Amino acid sequence: MAAGRERAAGGDMPPHLPVLLDEVLASLMPLSGKTVVDGTFGAGGYSRALLDAGARVMAIDRDPKVGPHAEILAAAFPDRFTFKPGTFSELDALADGPVDAIVLDIGVSSMQIDEAERGFSFLRDGPLDMRMSGEGPSASDLVNGLEEEDLANLLFGYGEERKSRRIAKAIVTRRAAQPISTTGELAGLIEKSIGRKPGAIHPATRSFQALRIAVNQEFDQLVLGLFAAERLLGAGGVLSVVTFHSIEDRIVKRFFSVDAGAGARSRHLPERQAEAMRWDPVARAVKPGIAETDRNPRARSAILRSARRTAAPARKVAFEGLGVPEVRMRGAA
């Protein structure tokens, strides 16, 4: 397979590009005979590359539409590929451990963005949905149900949108006359409310990101997935995580640090005994090169972090100290 492309059900090569593919594979080498969990299967780009390198792969995804891609790999590699529906926060419940490596590609996939009916993209008009699993509250429920202050807090906390209050006010004003039901309607409203500067990112980018993260509970899933990986990996196993958002990258970076989850500590308290290192060594962050970003502009914000598991006991799940935004919402009306 040509590096960086995923095969479609018909054997064609669509523009679903697994980001930092060569770098991810390099972080896991050698792969022949190893057992690897692909916790974010998508269209199967990482899984196929891992299989081509000789690994056994157990793939996980909560998106019910990835089934045809999984069936192709199951037919091509019946003895070395299995697929289980679920979320990567359930890694250690779904996979038989210990395993040799885990790969996580955090966020929405190109396949999901390109399908207008999924409601992930402000560039393709469709229902305001954004649910990866197709279950639970949708983006429409949040946009039309949250109180103005809660909506503003969500857009700022999860999307780092500095004009969140102006956007929330515009949304509440519009929905009082008629519910906002499509991505195009919401994107147009945001653009009208805060304007658009030439050469800048689309004004709806951060708001759509925030809604998607909230709908799919992506930060919670990430933290739970990282701790599940820590429990599942055997000593010497490698966890490689690709993120596309500064907050996600911060969470992964802090998780790999020895004091992750410990939180702030007063200088007046007794000195704490040093914790055992769960990850050593921790590799330097890797970003895509110019050739990859030219080929796939969606790779521009990607960062790969990887680390090797020690034999130290896994920690209890703790969100403190990881930099997870606290966004309080009273819920949809």
C-alpha positions as CSV (number, residue, x, y, z in Angstrom):
1,M,0.0,0.0,0.0
2,A,1.2,3.5,-0.7
3,A,2.0,5.2,2.5
4,G,-0.6,7.6,3.8
5,R,-3.6,6.2,1.9
6,E,-6.5,4.0,2.9
7,R,-8.1,1.4,0.6
8,A,-11.9,1.6,0.0
9,A,-14.3,-1.2,-0.3
10,G,-14.0,-1.3,-4.0
11,G,-10.2,-1.3,-4.0
12,D,-9.9,2.3,-5.0
13,M,-7.8,4.8,-3.2
14,P,-9.9,7.6,-1.7
15,P,-8.6,10.7,0.0
16,H,-8.8,9.2,3.6
17,L,-5.2,9.8,4.7
18,P,-3.9,8.3,8.0
19,V,-1.8,11.1,9.4
20,L,1.9,10.5,10.4
21,L,1.6,6.9,9.2
22,D,5.3,6.3,8.7
23,E,6.2,8.0,12.0
24,V,3.6,5.9,13.9
25,L,4.9,2.7,12.4
26,A,8.5,3.8,13.3
27,S,7.5,4.4,16.9
28,L,6.2,0.8,17.2
29,M,9.0,-1.1,15.3
30,P,9.7,-4.0,15.2
31,L,6.1,-5.1,14.4
32,S,6.4,-8.6,13.0
33,G,4.5,-11.0,15.3
34,K,3.4,-8.3,17.7
35,T,-0.1,-7.8,18.9
36,V,-1.4,-4.3,18.3
37,V,-4.6,-2.6,19.2
38,D,-5.9,0.1,16.8
39,G,-8.2,1.9,19.1
40,T,-9.6,4.3,16.4
41,F,-10.0,2.1,13.3
42,G,-11.8,4.6,11.0
43,A,-11.3,3.5,7.4
44,G,-8.6,1.1,8.4
45,G,-5.4,2.9,7.3
46,Y,-3.3,2.3,10.4
47,S,-4.6,-1.3,10.7
48,R,-3.7,-2.2,7.2
49,A,-0.2,-0.7,7.5
50,L,0.3,-2.6,10.8
51,L,-0.9,-5.9,9.1
52,D,1.4,-5.3,6.2
53,A,4.2,-5.0,8.6
54,G,3.4,-8.4,10.1
55,A,1.5,-7.5,13.2
56,R,-1.7,-9.1,14.6
57,V,-4.3,-6.3,14.9
58,M,-7.4,-6.0,17.1
59,A,-9.3,-2.9,16.0
60,I,-12.0,-0.8,17.8
61,D,-14.3,1.9,16.7
62,R,-17.7,3.2,17.8
63,D,-18.8,4.4,14.4
64,P,-21.2,1.8,13.0
65,K,-20.3,2.9,9.4
66,V,-16.8,1.5,9.5
67,G,-18.1,-2.1,9.2
68,P,-17.4,-2.5,5.4
69,H,-13.7,-1.4,5.9
70,A,-13.3,-3.9,8.8
71,E,-14.8,-6.7,6.6
72,I,-12.2,-6.1,3.9
73,L,-9.3,-6.5,6.3
74,A,-10.9,-9.5,8.0
75,A,-11.2,-11.2,4.6
76,A,-7.6,-10.3,3.7
77,F,-6.0,-11.2,7.0
78,P,-8.4,-13.8,8.7
79,D,-5.8,-15.1,11.1
80,R,-4.3,-11.7,12.1
81,F,-7.2,-9.2,12.2
82,T,-10.2,-8.8,14.4
83,F,-12.7,-6.0,14.9
84,K,-14.8,-5.1,17.9
85,P,-17.4,-2.2,18.1
86,G,-16.9,0.1,21.0
87,T,-14.9,3.0,22.3
88,F,-11.2,3.2,23.0
89,S,-12.0,4.1,26.6
90,E,-13.0,0.4,26.9
91,L,-9.6,-0.9,25.5
92,D,-8.8,-3.2,28.3
93,A,-12.4,-4.6,28.5
94,L,-12.5,-5.3,24.7
95,A,-9.0,-6.6,24.2
96,D,-7.2,-9.6,25.7
97,G,-4.1,-8.3,27.4
98,P,-1.3,-7.8,27.7
99,V,-0.6,-6.4,24.3
100,D,2.6,-5.1,22.6
101,A,1.3,-1.8,21.3
102,I,-1.7,0.6,21.0
103,V,-2.4,3.2,18.4
104,L,-4.9,6.0,19.0
105,D,-5.8,8.7,16.3
106,I,-7.9,11.2,18.3
107,G,-10.7,13.2,16.8
108,V,-13.0,13.1,13.8
109,S,-11.9,11.1,10.7
110,S,-11.8,12.4,7.1
111,M,-14.5,9.8,6.3
112,Q,-16.8,11.4,8.9
113,I,-16.0,14.9,7.8
114,D,-16.7,14.1,4.1
115,E,-20.2,12.7,4.8
116,A,-22.5,15.7,4.9
117,E,-25.3,13.7,6.5
118,R,-23.1,13.2,9.6
119,G,-23.1,16.9,10.3
120,F,-19.4,17.3,11.2
121,S,-18.4,19.9,8.6
122,F,-19.4,23.5,8.2
123,L,-18.4,23.3,4.5
124,R,-21.0,20.7,3.7
125,D,-24.6,21.4,4.5
126,G,-26.4,18.6,6.4
127,P,-28.2,17.8,9.6
128,L,-26.6,19.3,12.7
129,D,-25.7,15.9,14.2
130,M,-22.0,15.2,14.9
131,R,-22.6,11.9,16.8
132,M,-19.8,9.4,16.0
133,S,-21.9,6.5,17.3
134,G,-25.2,7.8,16.1
135,E,-26.6,7.6,19.6
136,G,-27.3,10.1,22.4
137,P,-27.8,13.9,22.2
138,S,-26.8,15.6,19.0
139,A,-25.2,19.0,18.3
140,S,-28.7,20.2,17.4
141,D,-29.8,19.3,20.9
142,L,-27.0,21.4,22.4
143,V,-27.4,24.4,20.1
144,N,-31.1,24.6,20.5
145,G,-31.4,23.5,24.2
146,L,-28.5,25.0,26.2
147,E,-28.9,28.2,28.0
148,E,-26.9,31.1,26.6
149,E,-24.3,31.2,29.3
150,D,-23.8,27.4,29.1
151,L,-23.5,27.5,25.4
152,A,-20.9,30.3,25.6
153,N,-18.9,28.4,28.2
154,L,-18.9,25.3,26.0
155,L,-17.7,27.1,22.9
156,F,-14.9,28.8,24.9
157,G,-13.9,25.8,27.0
158,Y,-13.8,23.1,24.3
159,G,-13.2,25.3,21.2
160,E,-11.1,28.1,22.7
161,E,-13.4,30.5,20.8
162,R,-12.7,34.0,22.1
163,K,-16.0,35.4,20.7
164,S,-18.1,32.7,22.3
165,R,-20.5,35.0,24.1
166,R,-21.3,36.9,20.9
167,I,-21.9,33.6,19.0
168,A,-24.1,32.2,21.8
169,K,-26.2,35.4,21.9
170,A,-26.7,35.2,18.1
171,I,-27.7,31.5,18.4
172,V,-30.2,32.1,21.2
173,T,-31.7,35.0,19.3
174,R,-32.1,33.0,16.1
175,R,-33.5,29.9,17.7
176,A,-36.2,31.9,19.5
177,A,-37.8,32.3,16.0
178,Q,-36.9,28.9,14.6
179,P,-34.7,26.0,15.7
180,I,-31.3,25.7,14.0
181,S,-31.2,22.4,12.3
182,T,-28.5,22.3,9.7
183,T,-24.7,22.8,9.6
184,G,-25.0,25.4,6.9
185,E,-27.5,27.5,8.9
186,L,-25.3,27.4,12.0
187,A,-22.1,28.2,10.0
188,G,-23.7,31.1,8.3
189,L,-25.1,32.5,11.5
190,I,-21.6,32.3,13.2
191,E,-20.0,34.0,10.2
192,K,-22.6,36.8,10.2
193,S,-22.2,37.3,14.0
194,I,-18.4,37.6,14.2
195,G,-17.3,38.3,10.6
196,R,-14.7,36.7,8.5
197,K,-11.2,38.0,7.8
198,P,-9.4,37.2,4.5
199,G,-7.0,34.4,4.9
200,A,-8.2,33.4,8.3
201,I,-9.7,30.1,9.3
202,H,-13.5,29.8,8.8
203,P,-15.2,31.6,11.7
204,A,-17.2,28.5,12.5
205,T,-14.2,26.3,12.9
206,R,-13.7,26.5,16.7
207,S,-17.5,26.4,17.4
208,F,-18.0,23.3,15.4
209,Q,-15.0,21.7,17.1
210,A,-16.4,22.5,20.5
211,L,-19.8,21.1,19.7
212,R,-18.3,17.9,18.3
213,I,-16.1,17.4,21.4
214,A,-19.1,17.9,23.7
215,V,-21.4,15.6,21.7
216,N,-18.9,12.8,21.7
217,Q,-17.4,13.5,25.2
218,E,-14.0,13.4,23.5
219,F,-11.8,14.7,26.3
220,D,-13.3,12.2,28.8
221,Q,-12.9,9.4,26.2
222,L,-9.3,10.4,25.7
223,V,-8.4,10.4,29.4
224,L,-10.2,7.1,30.1
225,G,-8.5,5.6,27.0
226,L,-5.1,6.6,28.1
227,F,-5.5,5.0,31.5
228,A,-7.0,1.9,29.9
229,A,-3.9,1.7,27.7
230,E,-1.7,1.9,30.7
231,R,-3.6,-1.1,32.2
232,L,-3.6,-3.1,29.0
233,L,0.0,-2.7,27.8
234,G,2.6,-5.2,29.0
235,A,6.1,-4.0,30.1
236,G,7.9,-2.7,27.1
237,G,4.7,-2.1,25.2
238,V,4.3,1.2,23.3
239,L,1.4,3.6,23.2
240,S,1.4,6.0,20.2
241,V,-1.2,8.8,20.2
242,V,-1.9,11.3,17.3
243,T,-3.8,14.4,18.3
244,F,-5.1,17.3,16.3
245,H,-6.0,19.8,19.1
246,S,-3.8,21.7,21.5
247,I,-5.9,20.6,24.5
248,E,-5.7,16.9,23.5
249,D,-2.0,17.2,23.0
250,R,-1.6,18.8,26.5
251,I,-3.6,16.0,28.0
252,V,-1.4,13.3,26.4
253,K,1.8,15.1,27.3
254,R,0.9,15.5,30.9
255,F,-0.4,11.9,31.1
256,F,3.1,10.6,30.1
257,S,4.8,12.7,32.8
258,V,5.5,10.9,36.0
259,D,3.3,13.1,38.2
260,A,0.3,13.1,35.9
261,G,-2.9,13.3,37.9
262,A,-1.1,14.3,41.1
263,G,-2.2,18.0,40.9
264,A,-0.7,21.0,42.6
265,R,0.9,20.5,46.0
266,S,1.6,23.0,48.8
267,R,5.3,23.6,49.7
268,H,4.2,23.4,53.3
269,L,3.2,19.7,53.0
270,P,5.6,16.9,53.7
271,E,7.8,15.9,50.7
272,R,6.1,13.2,48.7
273,Q,7.9,10.0,47.7
274,A,8.7,9.9,44.1
275,E,6.2,7.9,42.0
276,A,7.3,4.9,40.0
277,M,7.7,5.7,36.3
278,R,5.0,4.1,34.2
279,W,6.3,5.4,30.9
280,D,10.0,5.4,30.0
281,P,11.3,6.5,27.6
282,V,8.9,9.2,26.4
283,A,9.7,10.2,22.8
284,R,9.9,13.7,21.6
285,A,6.7,15.1,19.9
286,V,6.6,14.5,16.2
287,K,4.9,16.8,13.7
288,P,4.2,16.1,10.0
289,G,6.6,17.4,7.4
290,I,6.0,19.8,4.5
291,A,5.5,17.0,2.0
292,E,2.7,15.4,4.1
293,T,0.9,18.7,4.9
294,D,1.0,19.6,1.2
295,R,-0.5,16.2,0.3
296,N,-3.0,16.3,3.2
297,P,-3.8,19.8,4.6
298,R,-5.8,18.2,7.5
299,A,-2.5,16.9,8.9
300,R,-1.2,20.4,9.7
301,S,-2.2,20.4,13.4
302,A,-1.3,16.7,14.0
303,I,1.2,15.8,16.8
304,L,2.4,12.3,17.6
305,R,3.5,11.4,21.1
306,S,4.6,7.9,22.1
307,A,6.1,6.2,25.1
308,R,7.1,2.8,26.3
309,R,5.4,1.1,29.3
310,T,7.4,0.1,32.3
311,A,6.5,-2.7,34.7
312,A,5.2,-0.3,37.3
313,P,1.6,-0.9,38.4
314,A,-1.0,1.1,36.5
315,R,-2.5,4.2,38.2
316,K,-6.0,4.8,39.1
317,V,-8.0,7.0,36.7
318,A,-7.5,10.7,37.7
319,F,-8.4,13.8,35.6
320,E,-6.5,16.2,37.9
321,G,-3.4,17.6,36.6
322,L,-4.1,16.7,32.9
323,G,-5.4,20.0,31.9
324,V,-8.9,18.8,30.9
325,P,-11.2,21.8,30.5
326,E,-14.0,22.1,33.1
327,V,-17.1,23.2,31.3
328,R,-20.2,23.3,33.4
329,M,-23.5,22.8,31.5
330,R,-26.9,22.5,33.1
331,G,-28.0,20.4,30.2
332,A,-30.5,20.8,27.3
333,A,-33.9,22.2,28.2
